[in-house]
Amino acid sequence: MQTDPAICPSNVRFIPSPNFDERPPGCEINLLVIHNISLPPDEFGGDGVIDLFTNRIEPDTHPYYRSICGLKVSAHFFIRRNGETIQFVPCEKRAWHAGESCWQGRSRCNDYSIGIELEGSDSVPFTDIQYASLAALTRALQQRYPIVEIAGHSDVAPGRKTDPGPCFDWGRYRALLSDR
């Protein structure tokens, strides 16, 4: 499996995650869910997220890893602080990013959404290049899929999740999307 150049910008790297399955038959992909993640928490630039999404977390590498070792999670995309974009799951497949979730009265958001993780946390602003990469990826996905909604993880799992967090500038992101 690899990225689909008709969907993704050419600079997207593909690292396959085993953590995905089939979407329900006839399910239309019409939601983007924006997340933030850093592993270890609040540390950027390492391979922790890649290791998590590929089931290679070593519990003795960092104390926090003991609490997440064995988790089976993934996202379709991960955008690093330097703008590099990595795809882990083909868009046509269901990644395991939103968990128990609901949007506009529909449960099981993983069934009909694409998950995009930004390397970051609730307490650190995202980088200019991350916003540019996110906007470019969003536009490419909107050209391929009937995406009508974009929500944060906190919107689809309120009370359970806080990301993309208060440092994510929704206005800036939407302005970049409208600057076509």
C-alpha positions, 0 to 999 in steps of 0.5 A: 500500500502507498499514498494515492497521488491523486489524493495526496500532495506528492511530498506525503510519505507512507508508513503502513500501520497495521491498525485499520480495518474496512469501513462499513459498506456504502459509507461515504467519507464526509468528515475530517477530524483534527487531532494533536499528539506528541510522544512523549507528551509535549516532546516533538521530533522523535519517533514516538508517534510513528512507533505508536501507530505501528505497534512498536512502542517500547515501554521502557523507553519512557515512563509514559509509554508504559501506560500506552503500550499495547494500544492499537490506534492509528490516524490516516495522516500525521503532520510534524512540526516541520510540515512533513506529512506521513500517511499511515492508513489509506483513506479508503480504510478505517483508521482507529483515531476517534474512538467512541465518538459522535458528530451531528447525531451520528456515532462511530466517527471512524466509519466516515471520517479521515483523521489528521494528527498534528504534532503538538499539544494543548499548550503549544501553538502549532507552526506556520508550516503545519497550518500550510501543510494541513490546508494543502492536505485538506484541499486535496482530500476535499477534491477526492471526497465529499467532505462537508464537515471538519471537527476537532477530536474534542468536538466528536468526543466531548469530555473525553478528549481535548485536542486539537486544543486551545492553541489550534487556530480554527480561524487561521485554518479556515482562512487558509482553506478559503484562500484557494 
